[in-house]
């Protein structure tokens, strides 16, 4: 039974690989075979100092803010001829984030944040990106980390379509993971947004092809091999284990990433490093400017999620936020000394000399207490 099971699975796998490589190749322009585009002195531009290109590897230091910008000049290539991007970084910081930006017709095109990790050896199916068509002039890779660090970008290269790269891209996606997000408590897509194939359809197809291979073996045996339901059951179990191993690999890597991000931190430090880090830091800066322990803070924002989280982060102050409009209570409910926190996006209009108001309502006289790119704190006079 084990031999029949193994033979059926291997036959089904061979047929699946043949179908993937022969019938699901990315489209091509049909012209002469494209050449691989790699980092060289002529094709690489780096907006960080110091940096050095040695043996195709880019040794660089992230800037003081933890950002480096690497541009691969592609001289107007046809996107269809280059469906795969290889990104490899040696010993990247665990919190390293990569953002890809395209340049077409002299203008900045679509921008994508790569969710997949790790970046040590990532094959990306560029044909899954929106905007990957026509003539591409340059691909800009932005590397970001919380702290300044040194790293080596061993490869940023574009590759033409081939059967081997088709399979490497699929394996890269199945072996990668996406850092844990709060939304995953309720949903799990099982795939990254640039994946060419979902794991479940792949494994189900493998299982069905293995079933067909076993049925063919039984028929070709001319009675020497009796059909047994044990073999289909073992094929099903093997395919289920493969699918579960993909999920377990991603889960374990998410656990490792979460441990690095939050282990040993205090509650405040965890909030400052969590998914609402920017909002939490903004609210922490606002709270530092509110001296009264019993202060009333009215949150003016049209973003439901940001409003709820801001009210939570303002605790134990008396924070007021309402789901429905208006964002600011009527004047009869306001009093001198109240704070109005305008958190973008918001319909509230702020004048640092006169006060704050909503469109179509009287001005609430107030003074500016704190202002940043995303928040403005006003105190009623």
N, C-alpha and C positions, 0 to 999 in steps of 0.2 A: 504493500500500500504506500509506503514511504517513497519507493522508487517511482511509482505511478504519479504520486502527488508532485514530487520534485520535477519529473519530466513534464508534467502538464504546466506547472508554474513557469518553468524555464522557456517552454514553447510559447506560452502566452506573453511572457516578457519580451521575447524576441520579436513577435508579431507587433506588440505595442511600440517597441522602439522603431521598427521599420515604418509603422504608420506615422509616428511623430516626426521622423526625419524626412520622410518622402512626401507626405501630404500636408504637413503643417509648417512648412518652411516660410519665413517672413517673405513678403513680396520684394522683388528686385526691379531695378530700372531696365534690366536686360542688356546693359552695355558691357564693356570689357570688365573682367574681374577687378574689384576694388582692392587697393593695397591697405594694409593695416596702418592706422595713424597713431603714432606713439609720441611721447614727450621727447623733444629735442630742443636744442638752443633756438631753433627757428620756430617751433610750434608751441613752446611753453612760455607763458607770461605769468609772473608771480608778483602779487601786490603785498609783499611782506619782505622784511629784511632782518637778518641775513638769510640767504638761501644759496644752494649749490646743487647743480645737476651733475651727478656722478653715475656713470654706467646705467643710464636710464632711470636712476632713482633720484628723487627730489628731496634733499635734506633741507628742512626749513624749521624755523621757530615761529610758533603762533605769536601774534602780537600781544601787547600788554593786556588787551581785552580778550585774548584767547581766540583770535580770528585770523585766518589766512585765506587768501583768494588765489586760486590757481586757474588759469585760463588756457584751454587747449584750442589753438587756432586751427580751424578745419577748412579754410579757404573755399568756402562755397560748395561743400560736398552735397550730393544728393542723399537725403536722409534714408531713402529706401535701400541704398547700397551699404549702410552701416547700421544694422539692427541691434548690435550688441556693444555695450560699454563695459570695460573691465576696470574696476577700481580696487586697488590694493594699497593698504597702509600698514606699515610695520610698527607693531607695538603701539596702537592708538590708545589715547586715554579712554577709560570706560564710558565717559560721558560725551565722547566726540559725536557731533552731529554734522552731517554732510547735506548741503543744499546744492542742487543742480539748476543752473539757469541757462537758457538758450538765447542765442542772438541770431536774428534773421532780418535781412534787409536793413542792416544798420540799426535795428531797434532791439531792445531787450524783449525777449519772448516769455514763454511760460517758465515758471519757477516751481521746483519740486523739492520737498524735503524727503530725503531717503529715510524711510522708516526702518528698513532692514538693517540688521546687525548680524555678525560683526563685519567691519569694513576691511578686515585683513585680506579677504579674497572674495570679492563680490562681482558676479556677472549679472548685468542688468539688461533686461529686454527693452531697449529704447523704443521699439515700435509700439509698446504699450503706453508710452507717454503721449498725452494730448499735445499736438503741435509738432510732433516729430515727423515732419513732412517737408517737401520742397527743399530749398537750399539752406543749409546751416552754415553760418559763418564762424561761430565759436561756441564752445561749451565752457561755462564758468563753474568751477567747483569751489564752494565756500565751506571751509572747515571751521567749526566753532567748538570751543570748550570753555568751561567755567573759569579755568585758570590758564595762564600762559604755560606753554610746554614745548618741548621739541619732539618732532616726529619725522618719519621718512615716508613720503609717498612713493612707493616702489613702482606703481604703474597707474597711468590714466591713459587708456587707449580705446580706439574705436575699431571694430572688427566687422568684416563682411559676413554674410550668412554662410553657415556650414552645418553639417549634421552634428559634428562634435560640439560646436558651440551651442547648438540647440539643446543638446542634452546637458551640457555644463550649466546653462542658464536655468534649466529646470531643477537640477540638483542644488544649485546655489540658492534657489528660492526655497526648496524643501528643507535645506539645512540652516536657513537663516531664521531670525526671530525679530519680533517687534516689541520694544519695551512696553511693559504693562500700562494700560490705560483704564481709567475708571469705567468707561463705556463697556469694557469687556466683562463686567459683572453680569450684563444682560444679553450680550451678543458676542459671538466669536465667528469671524468670517473664515478663519482657517487659512488665509492667504494674504500676502502683501499686495498693495495696489498696483505694482508693476509686474505681477506674476503673469506668465503666459498661460499657465494651466493650474487649475485648482487641485489640491491633493485628493479630495474625495472622488471626483470624476476619474482621475488617473487610476486610482486603486480599484474603483468599481470596474473600470474597463479592463484592467489586468485580471480581475477575478472572472469576468465573463469570458474573456479570451482563454483563460486557463480551463474553465468549464468546457468550452468548445474543444480545446485541445485534448482533454481527457475523453470526451465523447468520441473524438476522432480516433484516439488510440484504441478504445474498446472496439470500434467498428473495424479497424484495420487488423485487429488481432484475430479475426475470424473464429471467435469462440474460445481462443486460448486464454483470454482475459475476461473474467466476468465483471459486470458492472457492480460497483459497491458504493453505497451512499457515504461511506467513510471518507472516500477521496474528496468529493465535493465539500464535505464538512471540514476537512483538513485544509483545503484550499481557502475556504472562507476564513478559517481561523488564522492562517498565515497572512492573508491580506489585511485582516483586521489588526493584527499585530504590527504590520508595517505602517498602517495609518496611525495607530496609537503611538508608535515610536516617533513619528514626525511631530505629533502633538506634545509628547513628553519631552522631546528635545527642546522645543520652543518654551515649554513651561519651565524647565530647569534653568534655561538661560535667562528667562524673565526673573526668576527667583534670584539668580546670581546678580543680575543688574539691579534689582530692587535692594538687595542686601548692600551692595556697594553704595547706592544712593542714600540710604536712610539708616543703616546700622550705626548705633552709637550716638545718634543725634538727639538733641532735646526736641520737645514738641514744637517749639518755635523754629528750630533749625530744619525740622522735617517739613514744616509748612513752607519755609523759604526755599526748599529744594524740590517741592512737589509739583504737581501739574498746574497749580494756581500760583506758582512762585512770583510771577510778575505782579499779579493782583495783590498778593499778600504783602509784598514789599512796598507797593504803593500805599496800601492801607496802613502799614506800620509807620511809614513816613508821615501820613496824615495824623495818626494817633499821637505822634511825638509833638505835634503842634496844638493839641487839645489838652489844656491844663486842668480844667474842671472835671472832677470825678463823676459829677452828675450831669454832664453836658448832654444835650439832645442834638443828635445828628440826623438830618434829613438827607437821604440818598436819592439823588436825581439822576436816573439813567433809564434808557429804554431797552437795555440788555437785561433780560430776566435772570439769567444765570449769574452775571456779574453783580447784579443788585442783591441777590440772595447771599452770595458768598461774601460780598462786602459787609453786609449787615452782620454776618457771622463773625468775620474777622474783627469788627469793631467792638464786639463784646469785651468787657462788661459795660461799655457806654450805652446810653439810651439811643439805639439806632432805629430809625423809622424808614421803612421801605414798603411800598405797596405794589401789588401786581398790576392793578389797573391804573390808567391815567387819572388825574394829573400826577406828574412826578413830584411836584412840590405841593404841600398842603395849602389850603386857602389861608389868606393872611390872618383870618380870625383865629386860626390855630397856632400861629407863630408868635414868638415873643423875643424881646431883645436878648441877645446872647446865644440864641440858637445857631447851630452850624448847618450849612447846606453844602453837602459834598456832591459836586458835579462830576460824574464818572462817565466818560464817553463810551458809547454814543449816547447823546442826550439831546432832548429838545430845549433844555434850559439854555438861556443866553446870559453870559457873564460879562459884566463891565467892571473892571477892577476899581474904578472910581465911583461908580453909581450903585452897583449891586447886581442882583440876579433876578431873572423873571422868566416866565414861560410865554410863548407867543400868544398875544391877545389878552394878557393879564398885566396888572400894574407892576411897576418895579418894586422889588423888596430891597430897601437900602441895606447895603452890607459892605464890609471891608474884606479885601483879599488877605487871607492868612497864609495860604500855601498854594503853590501852583507847580505843576509838572506837565509833561507831554500828555498824560492820560487823565489826571485828576486836578481839580481845583477846589480848594476849601474856602468857603465864604462864611463870615460871622455877621449875623444881623445886628444892625445898629439900633 
